[in-house]
């Protein structure tokens, strides 16, 4: 029998191929299902091509589910995820508890000083960075200029909530499927409570006084919820308790709402003709105000963080740095246009005429973020920080409970008074168990 020897080059190639496959690291990413993240997942194939030793495994879910899964993974140290999407509420809390790896040794090209200081501070603990901001946001008023013009209405640069109510009442025509306003109604501390807390701060509300006594069953909160429930029932869409950010974005983009008050991050999608039927009809103003001049201007960012139990932390940081870079912003601009790039994180973006020329919402976003002050959130003195959250670990539970109670009022299963009494009792129990109350 004649034995044929395989070429050495062929054998070498097989060994190298097997070695490369064996060395490939999988980075499992937990992320929210918003437009910016869907775009990132699409473009991430370029990262994998440039880094064949890294494979990305995406777990993209809606906001409430994301927060539950990430919190469970971090608190148990299960190491299910290598990279998680969190915000400036969670970043310092999780870092303090030792759940996150410090972000260090970023490449010089990342230019960390280009990221707005307010977001870097929000993603830090004791002066060390524990998360990388992917996009930043505040709150703004988005409205249909064509509908306002048709009714002889004007939108102030900084409207009051009474201005919003009058306009919504005028523009509602439910027989034609046109709703004067759409707002978050889906329960959750980061869903309906993100907007309602901004509204409440504008109306002079607080969550706790300086002795950590809950202040939810108060005239200010009753006024806030009565306003919210009244405008939603009279001028909002049906089934509002199932509508979060994504659902309201779809409603407004499909031409079914005249006013939407929500995250500045939604503006790019609304201005994109491939995703919005109202791209040439939408206009932008600051968030409405009540008794607090900047109450509606929240400050938030969605950030990438690396769990302490991550199995591939170096590969995870490499991808996060790629996703949060200047180069990635340019990549999105080349793919879908400058108006749709991840907003709110980098100073250089707002110095870029290519962006500001096609994004009329850029100045509104920048002004809203600059006006937000999480360290002094309310008219009255309070012992906490945060504009659409209270910066304590217990708030996840408190905010979600209150959000569920308010959704019950919107659904007609309880009253404002009942919801606020139950919410105040729940908040007092939580902070008493946490040792805040003496």
Secondary structure as GFF3:
##gff-version 3
##sequence-region A 1 438
A	DSSP	alpha_helix	8	23	.	.	.	ID=ss1
A	DSSP	beta_strand	25	32	.	.	.	ID=ss2
A	DSSP	alpha_helix	35	50	.	.	.	ID=ss3
A	DSSP	beta_strand	54	61	.	.	.	ID=ss4
A	DSSP	alpha_helix	63	76	.	.	.	ID=ss5
A	DSSP	beta_strand	83	87	.	.	.	ID=ss6
A	DSSP	alpha_helix	88	96	.	.	.	ID=ss7
A	DSSP	three_ten_helix	108	110	.	.	.	ID=ss8
A	DSSP	three_ten_helix	112	114	.	.	.	ID=ss9
A	DSSP	alpha_helix	117	122	.	.	.	ID=ss10
A	DSSP	beta_strand	124	125	.	.	.	ID=ss11
A	DSSP	beta_strand	128	129	.	.	.	ID=ss12
A	DSSP	beta_strand	132	137	.	.	.	ID=ss13
A	DSSP	beta_strand	139	144	.	.	.	ID=ss14
A	DSSP	alpha_helix	145	150	.	.	.	ID=ss15
A	DSSP	alpha_helix	161	171	.	.	.	ID=ss16
A	DSSP	three_ten_helix	174	176	.	.	.	ID=ss17
A	DSSP	alpha_helix	192	202	.	.	.	ID=ss18
A	DSSP	alpha_helix	219	235	.	.	.	ID=ss19
A	DSSP	three_ten_helix	240	242	.	.	.	ID=ss20
A	DSSP	alpha_helix	245	253	.	.	.	ID=ss21
A	DSSP	beta_strand	259	263	.	.	.	ID=ss22
A	DSSP	three_ten_helix	264	266	.	.	.	ID=ss23
A	DSSP	alpha_helix	267	270	.	.	.	ID=ss24
A	DSSP	beta_strand	282	286	.	.	.	ID=ss25
A	DSSP	beta_strand	300	305	.	.	.	ID=ss26
A	DSSP	alpha_helix	313	323	.	.	.	ID=ss27
A	DSSP	alpha_helix	326	336	.	.	.	ID=ss28
A	DSSP	three_ten_helix	338	340	.	.	.	ID=ss29
A	DSSP	alpha_helix	347	350	.	.	.	ID=ss30
A	DSSP	alpha_helix	353	356	.	.	.	ID=ss31
A	DSSP	alpha_helix	362	371	.	.	.	ID=ss32
A	DSSP	three_ten_helix	374	376	.	.	.	ID=ss33
A	DSSP	alpha_helix	395	411	.	.	.	ID=ss34
A	DSSP	alpha_helix	416	433	.	.	.	ID=ss35
###
